[in-house]
Amino acid sequence: MATCSTSGAPPEYAKAPTLRSTQSQMANGLTVDLLAAAQREANFLRMIDRKAPLLYEPDVVNQAIRRYEQYWLPMQARHPDINVIPPLDVHWIWHTHMLSPTHYHEDCQKICGKVIDHKLLSSDEIQKRYEASVRAWDEYCSPEPYDFLASPTPAATYELQSGYDIAAAVQRQRNFNYQVSLPHYTSTKFLSEAVRRYIQFLLLKQSYHDQFLTPCYDFDIIWHTHQVHPLNYERDCIAIFGSLLKHDDGVNDRSKGSKLLKGEAVTKKLWTTHFDEAFWRRGCMYRGHNAPAFLGFESQDLSNIAYGDLHVPSIALKDIPVQREQLRLKLCYGNKKVTTFNADLSQKQVTKSGFSLVWQPTDSSSSASIVKFPFERKCSKDLFVELELFDKMFLQKKDLVRLIGRVSLDDLLPQQTANRRTTVTLNRELQLLAGDFQETALQVDTHLWFLCQCASLNRQAMQPGVTVHLATHTVMDTRDGTKFTVQVVHSAPLLLSMILVYGREQRLLSMAHLIGADSLPSREQLDNNLQFLPHLSSPEERAFVIVNREGDYAIVKGRWTGFARKQETPNVTVKGQKSKPGNPGRLLVDAFNLLKNTVQKLEVPTAEGSTLFVIGDAQARLPGKRIEVRSTATAEHIAAVFCVSTLFVLCNPDKVRARTEATTVGHQAHKWPLTLACGYGKQLPSNRIIAAGDYGGIEMAPLMATLCGGGGGGCDGGACGAKMEQQTKTQPTQPMAIPQTSEKPTEKPTSTCSLLADPETRKRIEEVFLSHAQLTPPDEFGVRYVYVGAHD
């Protein structure tokens, strides 16, 4: 965050000064198409986060800095071409460096004598220019390879040339990337609003240049987008401010009285004064914690897999020594035949002595395979491969050539040999051994305190001595004895519902917690064709985010429908009149897989009354204790099952029943093992408790805003700030391209929170679910989203 000279408290004005420019004048003064560029920026960050997390590793970062300083900057200084695409590791370092504009300008001058320009390219432009970019790199940088994975280990004597600590900035950017990683940051409508808000931020900074101002994350990413066009950014800043606007992401302390919190208070005050709208915006605020990589997660240990299914995605036969009319490939695991492949080569024109064949699945999905067979470690066997080449004469084989080979199971398993592209799926049959809920006082500075602070939607209530309701369960694989520990934590005052999944030696593998309107947008903020993306548009909707070491895994959202209480017959003598029966209703669930970009819709119970539900590769029954998982991501799927069960408890508007109570209408949730394990009947932030308006003397209505629309307090803005950079060369004291004016912006967007308070509006925004599977058109970067299943 930037450091500018500020007073300690928000400024008070008898009459607010007039802004020096209008929004239209400010917009016309910008020389970058920020909307188009922001979409490319968001997709670039998603690629770094999901496709190349290796680029956060310290050794890789240091290697990339060397390649950036020794090769890329000098190459661009000698042969400037903003259409040449750098290697991905170099591009990431370059991107991070540009986000400190003053340091970037100084370091470029020091290393290569000029400021190197950059622009974000579309996917089509990248595809067209990739090969030419590799050739350009090879011509100038040889023998340094373009592919960073093939680059040699740097010499220990290499001294960094940049004065800016790029390696530390990379880790800070990992945190920023997480804050803007949810899918709505790719929505054109959402980003259009973000560009408008960025322009308002510039207006405030132009008029209050001495104040430390902080952005929300929606227009912070627009600010970043502007900065990664360094020459345009410099020209625009000089035209608007008379000097370079400094960006500093180093101020991240969100504690009470911190510089970050004070800066946010100033920004909120000025924002509401000049723009007649809230600074707070749905889906744009701090998500409550840093990137999960910094929260203490560990990866699941797959080295001791006892059983599962082995998948071979493709098979290639290379340099086949002879040609025959027919080819037959037979695979057997032990004595059991797995599959046979046949190829008729009689019509193939093979012009060289050694030729190759490849078998691939017709399904293009990442999970598709052509060979699949079950295995058990305790009964390990070899995979036998038999290749026959022959000519056919009637029903006989002529000139037969037979080749036989074998591969051990250990050599096939992916964790033993990274060069083979096999995968494993597990068929875990898990049994729930439920523990009891205990009221627990959180101990400050423990890891549980830290995780509760991360997951709480009312962080201001995290005070020493605060209590939560905590249960510890065991989930055991009945086939090989593998154990997972599941902790469920609830607190109504903290607006906390959290699920922790631990593996062996209490290694934290996955966490799920409630996510509110701070992090998720409303439907109205999304494009019409993207309204299936995770959003919260009704107070009755609740959502969990599931995270692991790599980041967000999934979002599971629930909403109750169909509930009706029994209506008693009035005390009148009308013959034949009967009471109107009630309806317990059901839970509608949207499960958004953030890795596969798929949306699954389910309901519990189903219209037929079944309490069995399938989410991802897991299934369970609410009245049962068995959980089946068909994935190596076992911890994440256990968390998903507990999310559905917890949502059943949180969203259910029916009264809480004692375990001994009988009901012929309501669900038996007071007796079901999964709902009891998730906190049924305990003091948790359910819709019913929040709607009641009071919990133990705590007024719950204001806290509802945190869930469905309204600032939750605390420091929720972005972790960046603005300061005017003083330059030695003479700069104009007044803006050059943007003249002063007394005109005041007239836009007055309606508050979403006030709309949701209107029952008619709430009814209008009830979701209409699609009834057939649909696939959206690919976006600019080829990303598609898939609907799976449907609600009634």
Salt bridges, closest charged atoms under 4 A:
GLU12 OE1 - LYS269 NZ 3.54
GLU41 OE2 - HIS95 NE2 2.83
ASP89 OD2 - ARG67 NE 2.78
ASP107 OD2 - HIS97 NE2 2.84
GLU125 OE2 - ARG129 NH1 3.99
GLU144 OE2 - ARG66 NH2 3.11
GLU144 OE2 - ARG67 NH1 2.91
GLU193 OE1 - ARG196 NH2 2.85
GLU193 OE1 - ARG281 NH1 3.08
ASP218 OD2 - ARG197 NE 2.56
ASP220 OD1 - HIS224 NE2 3.42
GLU234 OE2 - HIS105 ND1 3.86
ASP236 OD2 - HIS226 NE2 2.79
ASP249 OD1 - ARG172 NE 2.98
GLU264 OE2 - LYS268 NZ 3.24
ASP276 OD2 - LYS748 NZ 3.90
GLU277 OE1 - ARG196 NH2 3.37
GLU277 OE2 - ARG281 NH2 3.72
GLU298 OE1 - ARG507 NE 3.56
ASP301 OD2 - ARG504 NH2 2.32
ASP309 OD2 - LYS372 NZ 3.90
GLU376 OE2 - ARG479 NH2 3.95
ASP382 OD2 - ARG406 NH2 2.66
GLU386 OE2 - ARG328 NH1 3.69
GLU388 OE1 - ARG328 NH1 3.58
GLU388 OE1 - LYS397 NZ 2.72
GLU388 OE2 - ARG402 NH2 2.71
ASP410 OD1 - ARG377 NE 3.53
GLU429 OE2 - ARG626 NH2 3.61
ASP477 OD2 - ARG428 NH1 2.67
ASP480 OD2 - ARG428 NH1 3.35
GLU505 OE1 - ARG507 NH2 3.28
GLU540 OE2 - ARG762 NH2 2.29
GLU541 OE2 - LYS557 NZ 3.73
ASP552 OD2 - ARG287 NH1 2.88
ASP590 OD1 - LYS601 NZ 3.26
ASP590 OD1 - HIS791 NE2 3.28
GLU603 OE2 - ARG586 NE 3.40
GLU628 OE2 - ARG626 NH2 3.24
GLU628 OE1 - ARG630 NH2 3.13
ASP654 OD1 - ARG565 NH1 3.92
ASP654 OD2 - ARG657 NH1 2.84
GLU661 OE2 - LYS655 NZ 3.46
GLU661 OE2 - ARG657 NE 3.74
ASP716 OD1 - ARG459 NH2 2.63
GLU766 OE1 - ARG559 NH1 2.98
GLU767 OE2 - ARG523 NH2 3.93
GLU767 OE2 - HIS535 NE2 3.47
GLU767 OE2 - LYS557 NZ 3.36
GLU767 OE1 - ARG559 NE 3.71
GLU780 OE2 - ARG40 NE 3.09
ASP792 OD2 - ARG586 NH2 3.70
